[in-house]
Amino acid sequence: MAASSLPGPADLYAKRSECRLSALHVEMCTVQHLLLSALGVGWDAKEISRIAKVHFEGSYKAMFAHHGWTLEKGQQYMHQAAPRIVQTYGSVSTFVDHFDARGAQ
């Protein structure tokens, strides 16, 4: 989803009474909105590619093998990386932090 299509804080506060959103939920959505706006579209794919280059010699296949991830017939590594990463690490940001903390190998 593009950052520009995310609801802004004012939209969330306006709908808060309709949807019974807590103030904490609105604040969390606001932070997410600001983060996605700052990072830009495609930041996650760029970071996954960077980690593959630094830690897996540029190979998505090696990254999949390292994690024990498999592909179904017809699936492509690049397109399946993000869902596998989120399933394993919880988010792409956590994945990036994990490998950045390990340093280049």
N, C-alpha and C positions, 0 to 999 in steps of 0.2 A: 504494500500500500504506500503510495507516495505521501510524503510528509504534508504536502499542501492539502490533501484530502482528509487529514485527521481533524477531528473537531478541536477547536481551540478552547482555552480555558473559559472564555465568556459563554461559549455554547454549552459547555458542560454545566456551568453554574446555572444557566437559564433552564436547562432540562432537569436539574437536580430534584426539583419538587415533583416533576412528572414521573421520574424513574426511581425515585428514592435512593439516589446516589449519596453516599456518605461524603463528608468533606475530605476525608482521607483518600477515598477513591478519586475524587476530583483532583486532588493534589498529585496523586500518583499518575494520573492521565496527563496532567499538565507537564510533569517532569518527563514523561515518555515523549510527549509532543515536542518539547524543547530539545530533547536528545536526538530524536529523529530529524528534526529540522537542522540541527547543527551538523550531524554526520552526513546527511545527504542521501540521495537515492543510490542504492547499490553498495553501500558501505560494507554490508555483510559479505557479499560475494567477493569484494576486493580483499577483505581481511582473511577469508577462507583461502583464497588463492595465495595470499602472502604467506600464510602458515604452511600451506602445501609446499611452497617454494623453499622456505627456510628449513623446515623440519622433515620434509619427505622428498627432497630432491625434485620438487616441482610435480610430483606424481600424486594425483588423486587416488589412483589405484593402490599405491603404497600406503596412503593415509587410511584407506578402507581396510586394507590387510592388517595394519597396525591395530585397528579398533575391532577387527572381527566382523565388520559390516559386509553384507553381501548385496548383490543386485539381482533383481528379477530380470528375466529375459526382456530385452528392449529398453531397459533403463540405462541412463548415462550417469557416470560418476559425478560430474559437475552439478547436474540437476538434482541429484539425490543427496548431496553432501549436507546442505543446510538442514533438511528434516532429520537426518541421522545425528547431526551435531546437537540439535535441540533435544532430541530424544535422549542422548547420552549425557550432555552437559547442562541441559536446562535452558541455555541460550547461546547464541553465537558469541556474545560478549564474554561469557564465562569460558568458553572454548579458547578464545583469543587470549584472555588473561592467563589461563592454564599454560599455554605454550609459550607465551611471552615470558612468564616467570621461569621457565626452563632454560631460556636462552637459546641461541642458535646452536645446532648440533651438527 
